[in-house]
Amino acid sequence: MDLEAQLRTLALSLGADYFGVADLSSAHDVILAQGGDRVARYPRAVAIGMGLQDSLVDLLRDKDPGGAIVYRHNSYDVVNQMLDQIGVRVANVLQRAGHSAFPVPASKRTDDDHISGIFSQKLAAHLAGLGWIGKSCLLVTPEHGPRVRWVTVLTDAPLHPTGSPIEQQCGACTACVDICPQHAFTGRSFNRNEPREARYDAAACDRYFREMEKKKSVAVCGLCLYVCPYGKKSGSGIRR
């Protein structure tokens, strides 16, 4: 079994629903600006995704505190931990094969000023051909919409890209824009040459979460994830 097949089999056996390999060369400058040379020096990325349970995502529509607690625990805390474990296991296989590997935490902010992590998980998945960047700035998959969480392993292993970026398929839909309680989305389509601020006010979203925490309620929103039509027709479980 070749290395890519070994990694794919491992990830899927540990519960992943998506597996892809991305060539990062076209996004080097963006990656360098966000995370510095410690991540920009890797030419490829392994993108791994896990679909969320529809029954849990659907709890978000009721804005019920009890449902929010259940959603955050299972669809955020538990899934992120599972993805991090998969990422470390994949990185270990790459290292044992003689390659350098850098597992990026599934959800860990490293820059409070820019409200971002050290590397964009959705960028790797997008470049691997697993989905497109929607008007919500989430990675939207054809099979599960944005109802997927991601982890990335950066590497110098000579893996072959599994695909190319998918063009946005949101069309005229503005469901995620319209439902946002903070009006954080401008509705502009993704353009890699534009800053994130042209499409998304991350600070407004962050303030909303801080306000919820101060009120001792569960800091959960996710309405943009819930309302996406692609997510609502999910359930095929297709693995790539």
N, C-alpha and C positions, 0 to 999 in steps of 0.2 A: 504494500500500500504506500503510495507516495505521500509526501508531507501534507499537502493540501487536503487530500482525502482523509488522512489521519486526524487532522484538526477538525474537519467538518463532522466526521463521525463522533469524535469526542464531544464537540459542542452540542450536537443534536441528542446524544445519549444522556447529556446532563440537563436536558430540558429546553434547549434553545429551539426556536422556530425558524430563525433566519440565520444564514451564514453567507458572508461575502468577502471578497478581497478587493481592495481599492488601490489604485496607483495614485499616490498623493502629489506627484510632481506638478500637476497643473494648479495646485492650491498651496504651493510651498510658501509664498509670501504671506498669505492669510494665516497659515498655521504658525509661521515664525512670529508674526505680530501678536498672536494670541498667547502662545505658550513658550516662545523663545526657542533657541537651538536645541534644548534638551528633548523637544518633541519634533521639531522641524527636520532634524537630521535623519529621521526614519523615512524611507521612500515608499513604504507600503503600510496598509492597515488591514487588519482582520476585523470586520464588523459582525457583531453577533446580536441578535434580537430575540426578545421573548414577548409573545403576544399576551395581552391582558385579558382577564376573564370579562366577558361582556356583562355578566350579571353584576359585577362589581362596578364597572364603569357606569352602568345605568343608574347606580345609586346617586350619582352626582346631580342628576336632574332635580332631585327632591330637596337638595340643600339641607338635608337632615343631619344633625350632629352625630347621631349614632351611625348612620350610613357613611358619613365622612370618615369616622374613626376606622371602620372596617375597610373602606377603600384605601386609606392611607397606609394602613398596616400591610394588607395583602398585595396591593397593586404598586406600592412604592417601597416600603421598608423591606418586605420579604423578597420581592422581585429584584430589587437592586442588590441585595445581598447574594442572591443566587447568581446574578450576572457577574458580580465581582469574583465569585468563586470560579465561574467558568473562565473568566478572563485570566485569572492567575494560573489555572490548569493549562490553558492554551499556551500562555507565555512560558510555562515550565517545559512543555514539549518542544517549543521552538528553541529554548536555551539548551536543552539536552541534545538537540540536533546541531548545535554549533552556531546558532544565530542569536543576535541580540533581539530582545523583546521588551516592550514597555506597556504593561497593562494600565489603561486609563480608568480610574474609578467611574462606575456607572453614573453616579450623581454626587459630585463633590465640588462645591464652589471653591476656587482658588484665587479669585480676583473680585473683591467686593466693589471696587470702583466701577468695573465694567460688568459686574454681575454675570460672571462666566466661569467655566472650568478651564483647565489647562489645555483642553483639546475639545473640539466639537464632535460629539458622537454622531450627530445627524449628518455631518459632512462626510464622514467615512462611509456611512450607510448609503448616502446619496451617490457618492463616487463609485461605490461598488455595484450600483444599479439596482438597489433594493427599494427605491422609492424616490419621491420628489419633495422639495421644500414647499410646503403649502403656504397660504396666506396667513396662517397662524404661526408661521416660522417653525412648525413641527415637521418632522419627517413623516410623510404620508405614503403608506404602502398600498398597492392595488388590492391586496387581500384583506388587510385588517385596518386600513386607514391609518390614523395616528395612534391607534391602540396598541402600541408596541414600545417597550423600553429597550435601550441599547447599551452595549459595552464595546469598547474598542481595544485591540491589542496592536500597538505599533511595532513594526519589525523591519529588519533588513533582509529577511529571508526572500529568496527569489521566487515568490509565489505569483501565479498568473491572475490578473484581474478577472473577476467573474462577470463584469458587465460595465456599462457606461451610464452616466447620469440620465435619469428619466425626466423628460420634459414635464412641466407642471400640467396636471389634468384637472385643475379646479374649475377652469372655465369662468363663467360669470357668477359662480356660487360665492356668497359672502356670509354663510352661516356662522363661521367662527368669528368673523369681524362683528357681526350684529349682536351676538350673544355675550360678548366680553363685558363684564360689569365695569371695567376700568377704561374701556374704549382704547385699549393698548395697541390695536392693530390698525394700520392705515388702509389695508386692503390692496396694497401694491403687490404685484407678483415678484417672486424671488429673482434677483439680479445679482450675480456674484460680484459685480463691479460696484455695487452700492453698499454702504454701511448698513448694519442691522437696524439702526435708528430710522432708516427710511421706511421700514416696514413694521417695526415693533418697538414700543416704549417699555423696555425691561424694567426701568425704575418704577413706573406706575404699577406694574404687576408686583414688584417686590414690596412696595409700600402697602399694597392691598394685603399681602400675606402677613406683614408685620402688624398691621392693624388687627387682623384676625387673631394673631397670637396674643396681643395686648388684652383683647376681650376674653381671653381664656377659652376661645373656641378652637376647634381644630383647623389648622391652616391648610385648607384644601379648596381648590377651585376646579380646574380641569374641565370647565364647560366647553372650551374650544375643542378639547379632545373628544368629549362626549357627543357633540353635535355634528361632527363631520359625517357627511353621507357615506363616505367610503368605509368609515368605521362601523356605521350602523348596518351595513350589509355584509359584515364580516362573518367568519365562522367556517371558512373553507379549510383553514389550517394548512395551507400549501407551504411547503418548505423549499427553500431555494438553495 
